[in-house]
Amino acid sequence: MPDYPHPASPGRSANMRANRRSDTKPELALRRALHKQGYRYRKDYRLDLTGARVRPDIAFTARRVAVFVDGCFWHCCPEHGTQPAANTWYWEPKLARNVARDRAADLALEAAGWRVVRVWEHESLEAAVAAVVAALAGSTEPRPAVAEPLTTEPRPAVAKVLTIEPPGPAIS
């Protein structure tokens, strides 16, 4: 097998360097939407499971739900995934390893009692949120209760007055 491939151009090299492992635009949009609905989670949280180390993009640790936002290129989307024309000797096995790692992570998480949600980057935000909420609703823990709808208007300040009686014998 040849060495690591040389980039086709400086522009391609800069493009590949700019790809992020976490905090991608689809992931940020999903996190914002979930947070806006009152859900709290951990991002890029490392889970050391038996036989595997997994880093879900979004993890609901108390409910044991792991969410992955998969890029179409990197995870070989059946609709939008493309195979590079240059350096195929490098890219074909690499992308196949990514998919195999995804399946191994799914199996390890499910064996540890986690629910796994995989969302493609091309899916609509509403569909992604619905998939995550459905997985959370299927868990044994209760959903967070939102007392009132989320609004952008400021809430009026409410002051609480506490009266504390000094300890001592009651005077009759």
DRENPA-3360 file (N, C-alpha, C; in nm, 2 decimals, always signed):
BEGIN
1 = MPDYPHPA = +0.08/-0.12/+0.00/+0.00/+0.00/+0.00/+0.09/+0.12/+0.00 ~ +0.06/+0.22/-0.08/+0.14/+0.34/-0.09/+0.13/+0.43/+0.04 ~ +0.21/+0.52/+0.05/+0.21/+0.61/+0.17/+0.08/+0.70/+0.17 ~ +0.07/+0.78/+0.27/-0.04/+0.88/+0.28/-0.05/+0.96/+0.15 ~ -0.17/+0.98/+0.10/-0.18/+1.04/-0.03/-0.14/+1.19/-0.03 ~ -0.09/+1.24/-0.14/-0.06/+1.38/-0.15/-0.18/+1.45/-0.20 ~ -0.21/+1.57/-0.15/-0.33/+1.64/-0.19/-0.32/+1.68/-0.34 ~ -0.43/+1.69/-0.40/-0.44/+1.72/-0.54/-0.40/+1.87/-0.56;
9 = SPGRSANM = -0.43/+1.95/-0.46/-0.40/+2.10/-0.48/-0.39/+2.16/-0.34 ~ -0.33/+2.28/-0.33/-0.33/+2.34/-0.20/-0.47/+2.38/-0.15 ~ -0.56/+2.41/-0.25/-0.70/+2.44/-0.21/-0.77/+2.32/-0.15 ~ -0.75/+2.20/-0.21/-0.81/+2.08/-0.16/-0.76/+2.05/-0.02 ~ -0.63/+2.07/+0.00/-0.57/+2.05/+0.13/-0.63/+2.14/+0.23 ~ -0.65/+2.27/+0.20/-0.71/+2.36/+0.29/-0.85/+2.32/+0.32 ~ -0.92/+2.27/+0.22/-1.06/+2.23/+0.24/-1.07/+2.11/+0.33 ~ -0.98/+2.02/+0.32/-0.99/+1.90/+0.41/-0.95/+1.93/+0.55;
17 = RANRRSDT = -0.85/+2.03/+0.56/-0.81/+2.07/+0.70/-0.92/+2.14/+0.77 ~ -1.01/+2.20/+0.69/-1.12/+2.28/+0.76/-1.24/+2.19/+0.81 ~ -1.24/+2.06/+0.77/-1.34/+1.98/+0.82/-1.33/+1.96/+0.97 ~ -1.44/+1.96/+1.04/-1.44/+1.96/+1.19/-1.48/+1.82/+1.23 ~ -1.43/+1.78/+1.35/-1.47/+1.65/+1.41/-1.60/+1.67/+1.49 ~ -1.61/+1.78/+1.55/-1.73/+1.81/+1.63/-1.77/+1.96/+1.61 ~ -1.89/+2.00/+1.66/-1.94/+2.13/+1.64/-1.96/+2.17/+1.49 ~ -2.01/+2.07/+1.42/-2.04/+2.10/+1.28/-2.17/+2.18/+1.27;
25 = KPELALRR = -2.21/+2.24/+1.16/-2.33/+2.32/+1.15/-2.45/+2.24/+1.18 ~ -2.47/+2.12/+1.12/-2.59/+2.05/+1.15/-2.60/+2.01/+1.30 ~ -2.49/+1.97/+1.36/-2.48/+1.94/+1.50/-2.52/+2.05/+1.59 ~ -2.46/+2.17/+1.56/-2.50/+2.29/+1.64/-2.64/+2.33/+1.62 ~ -2.70/+2.31/+1.51/-2.84/+2.34/+1.49/-2.93/+2.25/+1.57 ~ -2.89/+2.12/+1.57/-2.97/+2.02/+1.65/-2.96/+2.05/+1.80 ~ -2.84/+2.08/+1.84/-2.82/+2.11/+1.98/-2.90/+2.23/+2.03 ~ -2.89/+2.34/+1.94/-2.97/+2.46/+1.98/-3.12/+2.43/+1.99;
33 = ALHKQGYR = -3.17/+2.35/+1.89/-3.31/+2.32/+1.89/-3.35/+2.24/+2.02 ~ -3.27/+2.14/+2.05/-3.30/+2.06/+2.17/-3.29/+2.14/+2.30 ~ -3.19/+2.23/+2.31/-3.17/+2.32/+2.42/-3.29/+2.41/+2.44 ~ -3.34/+2.46/+2.33/-3.45/+2.55/+2.33/-3.58/+2.49/+2.38 ~ -3.59/+2.36/+2.36/-3.70/+2.28/+2.41/-3.69/+2.24/+2.55 ~ -3.58/+2.27/+2.61/-3.56/+2.24/+2.75/-3.47/+2.12/+2.78 ~ -3.42/+2.05/+2.68/-3.34/+1.94/+2.70/-3.19/+1.98/+2.74 ~ -3.13/+1.91/+2.83/-3.00/+1.93/+2.87/-2.92/+1.80/+2.84;
41 = YRKDYRLD = -2.80/+1.82/+2.79/-2.72/+1.70/+2.74/-2.57/+1.73/+2.75 ~ -2.49/+1.64/+2.72/-2.35/+1.66/+2.71/-2.30/+1.65/+2.57 ~ -2.21/+1.73/+2.53/-2.16/+1.72/+2.39/-2.03/+1.66/+2.38 ~ -2.01/+1.58/+2.28/-1.88/+1.51/+2.25/-1.83/+1.44/+2.38 ~ -1.92/+1.37/+2.44/-1.90/+1.30/+2.57/-1.84/+1.16/+2.55 ~ -1.72/+1.14/+2.61/-1.65/+1.01/+2.59/-1.71/+0.91/+2.68 ~ -1.75/+0.79/+2.62/-1.80/+0.68/+2.70/-1.70/+0.56/+2.68 ~ -1.65/+0.52/+2.79/-1.56/+0.40/+2.79/-1.65/+0.28/+2.82;
49 = LTGARVRP = -1.69/+0.21/+2.72/-1.77/+0.09/+2.73/-1.68/-0.03/+2.72 ~ -1.74/-0.15/+2.76/-1.67/-0.27/+2.75/-1.63/-0.30/+2.60 ~ -1.50/-0.30/+2.58/-1.45/-0.33/+2.44/-1.46/-0.21/+2.34 ~ -1.50/-0.10/+2.38/-1.51/+0.02/+2.29/-1.51/+0.15/+2.36 ~ -1.45/+0.25/+2.29/-1.46/+0.38/+2.34/-1.54/+0.46/+2.24 ~ -1.65/+0.53/+2.28/-1.74/+0.59/+2.19/-1.76/+0.74/+2.23 ~ -1.77/+0.83/+2.13/-1.79/+0.97/+2.16/-1.91/+1.02/+2.08 ~ -2.03/+1.00/+2.14/-2.15/+1.05/+2.07/-2.14/+1.21/+2.06;
57 = DIAFTARR = -2.20/+1.26/+1.95/-2.21/+1.41/+1.94/-2.29/+1.47/+2.05 ~ -2.40/+1.40/+2.08/-2.49/+1.45/+2.19/-2.52/+1.33/+2.28 ~ -2.50/+1.34/+2.41/-2.53/+1.23/+2.50/-2.62/+1.28/+2.61 ~ -2.73/+1.21/+2.63/-2.82/+1.22/+2.74/-2.79/+1.11/+2.84 ~ -2.70/+1.14/+2.93/-2.64/+1.04/+3.02/-2.74/+0.98/+3.11 ~ -2.83/+1.05/+3.17/-2.92/+1.00/+3.27/-3.03/+0.91/+3.19 ~ -3.06/+0.94/+3.07/-3.15/+0.86/+2.99/-3.09/+0.76/+2.90 ~ -2.96/+0.76/+2.90/-2.88/+0.67/+2.82/-2.92/+0.67/+2.67;
65 = VAVFVDGC = -2.92/+0.79/+2.61/-2.95/+0.81/+2.47/-2.83/+0.88/+2.41 ~ -2.77/+0.82/+2.30/-2.66/+0.87/+2.23/-2.70/+0.91/+2.09 ~ -2.67/+1.04/+2.05/-2.71/+1.09/+1.93/-2.58/+1.12/+1.84 ~ -2.58/+1.08/+1.72/-2.48/+1.10/+1.62/-2.53/+1.18/+1.50 ~ -2.47/+1.29/+1.46/-2.50/+1.36/+1.34/-2.39/+1.32/+1.24 ~ -2.43/+1.24/+1.15/-2.34/+1.18/+1.05/-2.33/+1.27/+0.92 ~ -2.21/+1.30/+0.88/-2.19/+1.37/+0.75/-2.21/+1.27/+0.64 ~ -2.27/+1.32/+0.53/-2.30/+1.23/+0.41/-2.17/+1.17/+0.35;
73 = FWHCCPEH = -2.06/+1.25/+0.34/-1.94/+1.20/+0.28/-1.87/+1.10/+0.37 ~ -1.85/+1.14/+0.49/-1.76/+1.07/+0.59/-1.83/+0.94/+0.63 ~ -1.96/+0.93/+0.63/-2.03/+0.81/+0.68/-2.10/+0.73/+0.56 ~ -2.07/+0.77/+0.44/-2.13/+0.70/+0.32/-2.28/+0.69/+0.31 ~ -2.34/+0.81/+0.31/-2.48/+0.82/+0.30/-2.53/+0.75/+0.17 ~ -2.64/+0.67/+0.18/-2.68/+0.61/+0.06/-2.74/+0.70/-0.04 ~ -2.79/+0.82/+0.00/-2.85/+0.92/-0.09/-2.74/+1.01/-0.15 ~ -2.66/+1.07/-0.06/-2.57/+1.17/-0.10/-2.42/+1.14/-0.09;
81 = GTQPAANT = -2.38/+1.03/-0.04/-2.24/+0.99/-0.02/-2.18/+0.97/-0.16 ~ -2.06/+1.03/-0.17/-1.98/+1.02/-0.30/-1.85/+0.96/-0.27 ~ -1.80/+0.89/-0.37/-1.66/+0.83/-0.36/-1.57/+0.92/-0.44 ~ -1.46/+0.96/-0.37/-1.36/+1.05/-0.44/-1.30/+0.98/-0.56 ~ -1.27/+1.06/-0.67/-1.21/+1.01/-0.79/-1.06/+0.99/-0.77 ~ -1.00/+1.08/-0.70/-0.86/+1.07/-0.68/-0.82/+0.99/-0.55 ~ -0.71/+0.92/-0.55/-0.66/+0.85/-0.44/-0.76/+0.75/-0.39 ~ -0.83/+0.68/-0.48/-0.93/+0.58/-0.43/-0.87/+0.47/-0.35;
89 = WYWEPKLA = -0.74/+0.44/-0.37/-0.68/+0.33/-0.29/-0.68/+0.37/-0.14 ~ -0.68/+0.50/-0.11/-0.68/+0.55/+0.02/-0.83/+0.57/+0.08 ~ -0.91/+0.63/+0.00/-1.04/+0.67/+0.04/-1.14/+0.56/+0.06 ~ -1.14/+0.46/-0.03/-1.24/+0.35/-0.02/-1.22/+0.28/+0.11 ~ -1.10/+0.23/+0.15/-1.09/+0.16/+0.28/-1.12/+0.25/+0.40 ~ -1.08/+0.38/+0.39/-1.10/+0.47/+0.50/-1.25/+0.49/+0.53 ~ -1.32/+0.52/+0.42/-1.47/+0.54/+0.44/-1.54/+0.41/+0.49 ~ -1.49/+0.29/+0.44/-1.54/+0.17/+0.49/-1.51/+0.15/+0.63;
97 = RNVARDRA = -1.39/+0.19/+0.68/-1.36/+0.18/+0.82/-1.45/+0.27/+0.90 ~ -1.48/+0.39/+0.85/-1.57/+0.48/+0.92/-1.71/+0.41/+0.95 ~ -1.76/+0.35/+0.84/-1.89/+0.28/+0.85/-1.88/+0.17/+0.95 ~ -1.78/+0.09/+0.94/-1.76/-0.03/+1.03/-1.75/+0.02/+1.18 ~ -1.68/+0.13/+1.20/-1.67/+0.19/+1.33/-1.80/+0.24/+1.38 ~ -1.88/+0.29/+1.30/-2.02/+0.34/+1.34/-2.10/+0.22/+1.38 ~ -2.10/+0.10/+1.31/-2.17/-0.01/+1.34/-2.12/-0.07/+1.47 ~ -1.99/-0.07/+1.49/-1.93/-0.13/+1.62/-1.97/-0.04/+1.74;
105 = ADLALEAA = -1.98/+0.09/+1.72/-2.02/+0.18/+1.83/-2.16/+0.16/+1.86 ~ -2.25/+0.14/+1.76/-2.39/+0.12/+1.78/-2.41/-0.01/+1.86 ~ -2.34/-0.12/+1.82/-2.35/-0.24/+1.90/-2.30/-0.23/+2.04 ~ -2.19/-0.16/+2.06/-2.14/-0.15/+2.20/-2.23/-0.06/+2.28 ~ -2.29/+0.04/+2.23/-2.38/+0.12/+2.30/-2.51/+0.05/+2.34 ~ -2.56/-0.03/+2.24/-2.68/-0.10/+2.27/-2.66/-0.21/+2.37 ~ -2.54/-0.27/+2.36/-2.51/-0.38/+2.46/-2.50/-0.32/+2.60 ~ -2.46/-0.19/+2.61/-2.45/-0.13/+2.74/-2.58/-0.06/+2.79;
113 = GWRVVRVW = -2.69/-0.08/+2.71/-2.82/-0.03/+2.75/-2.85/+0.11/+2.70 ~ -2.78/+0.16/+2.60/-2.80/+0.29/+2.55/-2.89/+0.28/+2.42 ~ -2.97/+0.38/+2.40/-3.05/+0.40/+2.27/-2.96/+0.48/+2.18 ~ -2.95/+0.44/+2.05/-2.87/+0.51/+1.96/-2.96/+0.58/+1.85 ~ -2.93/+0.71/+1.83/-3.00/+0.78/+1.73/-2.90/+0.83/+1.63 ~ -2.91/+0.80/+1.50/-2.82/+0.85/+1.40/-2.90/+0.93/+1.30 ~ -2.85/+1.05/+1.28/-2.92/+1.15/+1.20/-2.82/+1.19/+1.09 ~ -2.87/+1.19/+0.96/-2.78/+1.24/+0.85/-2.78/+1.39/+0.85;
121 = EHESLEAA = -2.67/+1.45/+0.80/-2.66/+1.59/+0.80/-2.76/+1.66/+0.70 ~ -2.82/+1.58/+0.60/-2.91/+1.64/+0.51/-3.05/+1.63/+0.56 ~ -3.08/+1.57/+0.67/-3.22/+1.56/+0.72/-3.26/+1.69/+0.77 ~ -3.39/+1.72/+0.77/-3.44/+1.84/+0.82/-3.42/+1.85/+0.97 ~ -3.41/+1.97/+1.02/-3.40/+1.99/+1.16/-3.52/+1.93/+1.24 ~ -3.64/+1.96/+1.19/-3.76/+1.91/+1.25/-3.76/+1.75/+1.26 ~ -3.71/+1.69/+1.16/-3.71/+1.54/+1.16/-3.60/+1.49/+1.26 ~ -3.49/+1.56/+1.26/-3.38/+1.52/+1.36/-3.43/+1.54/+1.50;
129 = VAAVVAAL = -3.49/+1.65/+1.53/-3.54/+1.68/+1.67/-3.65/+1.57/+1.70 ~ -3.74/+1.54/+1.61/-3.84/+1.44/+1.64/-3.78/+1.31/+1.67 ~ -3.68/+1.27/+1.60/-3.61/+1.14/+1.62/-3.55/+1.13/+1.76 ~ -3.49/+1.24/+1.80/-3.42/+1.25/+1.93/-3.53/+1.25/+2.04 ~ -3.63/+1.33/+2.02/-3.74/+1.34/+2.12/-3.81/+1.20/+2.14 ~ -3.83/+1.13/+2.03/-3.89/+1.00/+2.03/-3.80/+0.90/+2.11 ~ -3.67/+0.91/+2.09/-3.58/+0.82/+2.16/-3.59/+0.85/+2.31 ~ -3.59/+0.98/+2.34/-3.60/+1.02/+2.48/-3.73/+0.98/+2.55;
137 = AGSTEPRP = -3.84/+0.99/+2.47/-3.97/+0.96/+2.53/-3.97/+0.80/+2.55 ~ -3.90/+0.73/+2.47/-3.90/+0.58/+2.49/-3.81/+0.54/+2.60 ~ -3.73/+0.63/+2.66/-3.65/+0.59/+2.77/-3.73/+0.58/+2.90 ~ -3.68/+0.52/+3.00/-3.75/+0.49/+3.13/-3.76/+0.62/+3.21 ~ -3.67/+0.71/+3.19/-3.67/+0.84/+3.27/-3.78/+0.93/+3.22 ~ -3.83/+1.02/+3.31/-3.94/+1.11/+3.26/-3.87/+1.22/+3.18 ~ -3.95/+1.28/+3.09/-3.91/+1.39/+3.01/-3.90/+1.52/+3.10 ~ -3.82/+1.61/+3.06/-3.82/+1.74/+3.14/-3.95/+1.81/+3.12;
145 = AVAEPLTT = -4.01/+1.86/+3.22/-4.13/+1.94/+3.21/-4.10/+2.08/+3.19 ~ -4.16/+2.14/+3.09/-4.15/+2.28/+3.06/-4.28/+2.34/+3.11 ~ -4.27/+2.43/+3.21/-4.39/+2.48/+3.28/-4.47/+2.57/+3.19 ~ -4.41/+2.65/+3.10/-4.48/+2.73/+3.01/-4.40/+2.74/+2.88 ~ -4.47/+2.78/+2.77/-4.40/+2.79/+2.64/-4.28/+2.88/+2.65 ~ -4.18/+2.85/+2.57/-4.07/+2.94/+2.56/-4.10/+3.06/+2.48 ~ -4.07/+3.18/+2.54/-4.10/+3.31/+2.47/-3.97/+3.39/+2.48 ~ -3.97/+3.49/+2.40/-3.86/+3.58/+2.40/-3.88/+3.70/+2.49;
153 = EPRPAVAK = -4.01/+3.71/+2.54/-4.04/+3.83/+2.62/-3.99/+3.80/+2.76 ~ -3.94/+3.91/+2.83/-3.88/+3.89/+2.96/-4.00/+3.86/+3.06 ~ -3.96/+3.78/+3.16/-4.06/+3.74/+3.26/-4.06/+3.85/+3.37 ~ -4.17/+3.88/+3.43/-4.17/+3.98/+3.54/-4.10/+3.92/+3.66 ~ -4.03/+4.01/+3.73/-3.96/+3.97/+3.85/-4.06/+3.94/+3.96 ~ -4.04/+3.83/+4.03/-4.12/+3.80/+4.14/-4.03/+3.79/+4.27 ~ -4.06/+3.87/+4.37/-3.98/+3.87/+4.49/-4.05/+3.78/+4.59 ~ -3.96/+3.70/+4.65/-4.01/+3.61/+4.76/-3.97/+3.67/+4.89;
161 = VLTIEPPG = -4.06/+3.67/+4.99/-4.02/+3.72/+5.12/-4.03/+3.61/+5.22 ~ -3.92/+3.59/+5.28/-3.91/+3.48/+5.38/-3.91/+3.55/+5.52 ~ -3.99/+3.49/+5.61/-3.98/+3.54/+5.75/-3.93/+3.43/+5.83 ~ -3.83/+3.45/+5.91/-3.76/+3.35/+5.99/-3.78/+3.39/+6.13 ~ -3.84/+3.30/+6.20/-3.87/+3.32/+6.35/-3.74/+3.28/+6.42 ~ -3.70/+3.36/+6.52/-3.58/+3.32/+6.60/-3.61/+3.20/+6.68 ~ -3.51/+3.11/+6.70/-3.54/+3.00/+6.79/-3.55/+3.04/+6.93 ~ -3.62/+2.97/+7.01/-3.64/+3.00/+7.15/-3.77/+2.95/+7.20;
169 = PAIS = -3.79/+2.97/+7.33/-3.92/+2.92/+7.38/-4.03/+3.02/+7.34 ~ -4.15/+2.96/+7.32/-4.26/+3.04/+7.28/-4.31/+3.12/+7.40 ~ -4.35/+3.24/+7.39/-4.39/+3.33/+7.49/-4.55/+3.32/+7.49 ~ -4.61/+3.29/+7.61/-4.75/+3.28/+7.61/-4.81/+3.40/+7.69;
% end
